Amino acid sequence: MSPNGLRVGPPRGGNFERRAAQARKAEADFIARDPDGGPGQVPATLAKSPRMWVHRWRQRWGVALRVVAKLSELSDAVVSDRVDSFWSYCKHVVAAHPDAVWVNFDETPLWYNQSTGRTNIRRRRLRGRHPVRLVGASSLSRKRITVGLTISTDDALASAVPVFVVFKGATDSRPNTPTWAGVDIPERLSVHWQKRAWMNEDLALEYVALLIQERDRLYGSDRAVVLVWDSFRGHLTAALKALCADNNVIMVVIPRGLTSILQGLDTHVNKAFKAACRR
């Protein structure tokens, strides 16, 4: 008991002891899992968080944390070896397909504020029997969409491929809601919906199909396209590799952890694009 009579210790009863035992068992199971890439691995960004907190956060949101390599975590020798291997393969592709059109595609998150339709809870009571007046500003909610941009060694192809945009939605179809009722989607946008507003295998297949369609329209199917993008697992599925192989598209994957120095969109375009959107 505290000096003022308030209880500061754990609550009485068997429920607390039972829940504490369950929490200890769950934490022990979490720590005992495979530390080499399995579910028990805590990434560097969450290394300072309690293990039980990370475990509960993943359970609550159904999140599967994937391994991400950062440039700062790689030694100079590893970076040098990966860069040399990447450029050696690029030179091999250039020699084998000298007339190919090179394309670089990358997804980037774009955040914006959206009105929730509610008012911040700030009230002022007037004198007498007048009602309470709401004086708060309109409440805003921070939303995220994903934008996929394309750059190319060929101006015509780069201009023809639409900007790929992914909004949050239950299915990949335009929501039948008042918000979207009066929205006109420009022709230069390829708009999609996904439950987390992010790319997946199906959307990656959709983008490659758009790329092939525009290539065929401009140059025919005999013109090879070299598609350079990162090692996101949605880019490396068997179905996508088969689609590329059947349509004269050569895939070049940037080594993990090196997109900040080898991805043209990351080094020259994405930051300027986001700054223009903020303005």
Phi, psi and omega per residue, in radians:
M1 nan 2.504 3.078
S2 -1.484 2.900 -3.130
P3 -0.982 -0.535 -3.106
N4 -1.569 0.135 3.046
G5 1.623 -0.018 -3.124
L6 -1.483 2.510 3.125
R7 -1.390 2.225 -3.138
V8 -2.008 -0.130 -3.142
G9 -1.534 -3.067 3.127
P10 -1.175 2.649 -3.136
P11 -1.146 2.703 3.140
R12 -1.403 2.886 3.066
G13 1.813 2.879 -3.080
G14 -1.333 -0.374 -3.090
N15 -1.066 -0.717 -3.116
F16 -1.108 -0.807 -3.133
E17 -1.122 -0.681 3.136
R18 -1.142 -0.771 3.137
R19 -1.169 -0.671 3.108
A20 -1.099 -0.703 3.112
A21 -1.141 -0.718 3.103
Q22 -1.094 -0.721 3.137
A23 -1.131 -0.714 3.118
R24 -1.130 -0.712 3.123
K25 -1.144 -0.742 3.134
A26 -1.124 -0.690 3.127
E27 -1.154 -0.710 3.115
A28 -1.122 -0.718 3.100
D29 -1.103 -0.679 -3.120
F30 -1.150 -0.747 -3.121
I31 -1.225 -0.543 -3.064
A32 -1.378 -0.115 -3.122
R33 -1.236 2.977 -3.061
D34 -0.989 2.032 -3.136
P35 -1.385 -0.160 -3.058
D36 -1.758 1.133 3.060
G37 1.684 -0.053 3.137
G38 -1.446 -2.975 -3.106
P39 -1.087 -0.372 -3.123
G40 -1.372 -0.134 -3.086
Q41 -1.337 2.235 3.100
V42 -1.789 2.117 -3.114
P43 -1.161 2.893 -3.057
A44 -1.049 -0.596 -3.100
T45 -1.193 -0.352 -3.141
L46 -2.010 0.229 -3.039
A47 -1.107 -0.529 -3.106
K48 -1.494 -0.124 3.140
S49 -1.483 2.607 3.088
P50 -1.059 2.477 -3.099
R51 -1.048 -0.704 -3.118
M52 -1.155 -0.624 3.106
W53 -1.117 -0.763 3.114
V54 -1.082 -0.753 -3.130
H55 -1.074 -0.813 -3.134
R56 -1.172 -0.641 3.115
W57 -1.099 -0.732 3.129
R58 -1.170 -0.697 3.117
Q59 -1.149 -0.709 -3.073
R60 -1.113 -0.731 -3.037
W61 -1.804 -0.047 3.137
G62 1.117 0.694 -3.041
V63 -1.657 2.345 3.013
A64 -1.880 1.916 -3.082
L65 -1.402 2.186 -3.136
R66 -1.749 2.717 -3.117
V67 -1.288 2.265 -3.140
V68 -2.190 2.238 3.094
A69 -1.678 2.285 3.106
K70 -1.852 2.627 -3.125
L71 -1.041 -0.633 -3.102
S72 -1.205 -0.320 -3.121
E73 -1.588 -0.102 -3.098
L74 -1.742 2.491 3.095
S75 -1.286 2.825 3.127
D76 -1.055 -0.648 -3.132
A77 -1.153 -0.716 3.134
V78 -1.166 -0.762 3.125
V79 -1.067 -0.813 -3.126
S80 -1.074 -0.751 -3.124
D81 -1.147 -0.729 -3.133
R82 -1.193 -0.677 3.128
V83 -1.153 -0.769 3.122
D84 -1.071 -0.733 3.135
S85 -1.134 -0.692 -3.135
F86 -1.123 -0.848 -3.117
W87 -1.190 -0.574 3.080
S88 -1.098 -0.727 3.116
Y89 -1.187 -0.681 3.092
C90 -1.055 -0.733 3.113
K91 -1.127 -0.633 3.081
H92 -1.112 -0.726 3.136
V93 -1.166 -0.701 3.116
V94 -1.080 -0.738 3.140
A95 -1.168 -0.636 -3.104
A96 -1.378 -0.503 -3.098
H97 -2.350 1.281 -3.045
P98 -1.142 -0.419 -3.117
D99 -1.709 0.159 -3.074
A100 -1.228 2.643 3.027
V101 -1.665 2.223 -3.119
W102 -1.659 2.388 -3.112
V103 -2.307 2.410 3.047
N104 -2.101 2.196 -3.139
F105 -2.150 2.440 3.127
D106 -2.641 2.498 3.064
E107 -1.710 2.457 3.104
T108 -2.418 2.396 3.109
P109 -1.323 2.528 3.125
L110 -2.276 2.111 -3.093
W111 -1.748 2.530 3.080
Y112 -2.628 2.792 3.123
N113 -1.709 2.357 -3.122
Q114 -2.208 2.366 3.108
S115 -1.166 2.347 -3.128
T116 -1.540 -0.156 -3.073
G117 1.480 0.010 3.122
R118 -1.911 2.947 3.121
T119 -2.016 2.435 3.069
N120 -1.003 2.471 -3.025
I121 -1.379 1.429 2.970
R122 -2.238 2.050 -3.040
R123 -2.152 2.641 3.084
R124 -2.337 2.084 -3.131
R125 -1.486 2.200 -3.134
L126 -1.449 2.956 -3.110
R127 -1.270 2.753 3.072
G128 1.239 -2.446 -3.088
R129 -1.782 0.291 3.119
H130 -1.172 2.607 3.139
P131 -1.236 2.964 3.079
V132 -1.309 2.361 3.138
R133 -1.817 2.314 3.060
L134 -1.414 2.164 -3.099
V135 -2.057 0.057 -3.120
G136 -1.363 2.771 3.077
A137 -1.338 2.866 3.122
S138 -1.099 2.348 -3.113
S139 -1.308 2.491 -3.130
L140 -2.072 2.560 3.079
S141 -2.128 2.367 -3.102
R142 -1.487 2.119 -3.103
K143 -2.025 2.784 3.120
R144 -2.250 2.422 2.940
I145 -2.178 2.903 3.090
T146 -2.004 2.299 3.136
V147 -2.053 2.218 3.090
G148 -1.858 2.084 -3.094
L149 -1.877 2.667 -3.123
T150 -2.229 2.276 2.954
I151 -2.142 2.745 -3.040
S152 -2.675 2.783 3.004
T153 -1.309 -0.153 3.134
D154 -2.029 2.043 -3.089
D155 -1.065 -0.690 -3.083
A156 -1.127 -0.748 3.141
L157 -1.209 -0.702 3.129
A158 -1.088 -0.636 3.131
S159 -1.322 -0.495 -3.072
A160 -1.391 -0.596 -3.104
V161 -1.264 2.154 -3.090
P162 -1.232 2.753 3.023
V163 -1.237 2.300 -3.068
F164 -1.654 2.128 -3.076
V165 -2.212 2.323 -3.132
V166 -2.143 2.074 3.053
F167 -1.760 2.909 3.105
K168 -1.410 2.233 3.130
G169 -2.926 2.741 -3.089
A170 -1.204 -0.665 3.135
T171 -2.311 2.812 -3.127
D172 -1.421 1.160 3.080
S173 -2.661 2.676 -3.091
R174 -1.065 2.164 -3.118
P175 -1.124 2.447 3.097
N176 -1.573 1.216 -3.097
T177 -2.249 2.767 3.102
P178 -1.025 -0.503 -3.127
T179 -1.076 -0.679 -3.089
W180 -1.677 -0.039 -3.022
A181 -1.057 -0.757 -3.074
G182 -1.804 0.355 -3.081
V183 -1.599 2.191 3.045
D184 -1.756 2.072 -3.112
I185 -1.535 2.125 3.132
P186 -1.068 2.713 -3.116
E187 -1.149 -0.474 -3.080
R188 -1.408 0.067 3.127
L189 -1.958 2.404 2.969
S190 -1.900 1.774 -2.969
V191 -1.717 2.348 -3.134
H192 -2.408 2.915 3.126
W193 -2.283 2.420 3.138
Q194 -2.552 2.601 -2.960
K195 -1.090 -0.393 3.091
R196 -2.029 0.199 3.136
A197 0.969 0.785 -3.118
W198 -2.477 2.907 -3.136
M199 -1.303 2.593 2.986
N200 -2.464 -3.013 -3.082
E201 -1.069 -0.767 -3.103
D202 -1.089 -0.732 -3.137
L203 -1.248 -0.604 3.058
A204 -1.104 -0.697 3.058
L205 -1.095 -0.683 3.122
E206 -1.106 -0.715 3.125
Y207 -1.143 -0.796 -3.135
V208 -1.089 -0.649 3.090
A209 -1.099 -0.694 3.074
L210 -1.111 -0.730 3.126
L211 -1.080 -0.779 3.123
I212 -1.118 -0.715 -3.135
Q213 -1.064 -0.788 -3.140
E214 -1.231 -0.634 3.074
R215 -1.076 -0.802 -3.137
D216 -1.101 -0.659 -3.126
R217 -1.187 -0.654 -3.076
L218 -1.496 -0.724 -2.960
Y219 -2.246 -0.207 -3.041
G220 1.588 2.871 -3.048
S221 -1.301 -0.213 -3.136
D222 -1.320 -0.345 -3.126
R223 -1.386 2.086 -3.118
A224 -1.288 2.565 3.056
V225 -2.123 2.260 3.069
V226 -1.779 1.995 -3.095
L227 -1.751 2.000 -3.137
V228 -1.828 2.145 3.042
W229 -2.707 3.122 -3.001
D230 -1.444 -3.104 -3.024
S231 -1.621 0.469 3.019
F232 -0.969 2.353 -3.002
R233 -1.108 -0.456 3.072
G234 -1.164 -0.300 3.104
H235 -1.517 -0.154 -2.937
L236 -2.112 0.379 -3.112
T237 -1.313 2.819 -3.134
A238 -1.123 -0.676 -3.135
A239 -1.127 -0.678 -3.126
L240 -1.251 -0.691 3.090
K241 -1.085 -0.675 3.123
A242 -1.173 -0.692 3.107
L243 -1.081 -0.745 3.123
C244 -1.155 -0.768 -3.109
A245 -1.111 -0.594 -3.106
D246 -1.395 -0.204 -3.041
N247 -2.208 0.445 3.025
N248 1.058 0.719 3.069
V249 -2.006 2.102 3.134
I250 -1.694 2.137 -3.103
M251 -1.620 2.258 3.054
V252 -2.092 2.069 -3.055
V253 -1.770 2.225 3.096
I254 -1.287 2.300 -3.125
P255 -1.016 2.576 -3.117
R256 -1.058 2.307 3.116
G257 1.605 -0.087 -3.054
L258 -2.026 0.227 -3.139
T259 -1.118 -0.493 -3.104
S260 -1.211 -0.266 3.130
I261 -2.114 -0.256 -3.091
L262 -1.988 -0.228 -3.109
Q263 -1.643 1.992 -3.086
G264 -1.040 -0.660 3.122
L265 -1.145 -0.686 3.115
D266 -1.165 -0.676 -3.036
T267 -1.450 -0.431 -2.990
H268 -2.277 -0.345 -2.928
V269 -2.046 -0.854 -2.948
N270 -1.014 -0.768 -3.112
K271 -1.120 -0.772 3.116
A272 -1.140 -0.643 3.110
F273 -1.099 -0.801 -3.140
K274 -1.151 -0.660 3.119
A275 -1.117 -0.698 3.106
A276 -1.128 -0.682 3.096
C277 -1.144 -0.665 3.112
R278 -1.142 -0.691 3.108
R279 -1.128 nan nan
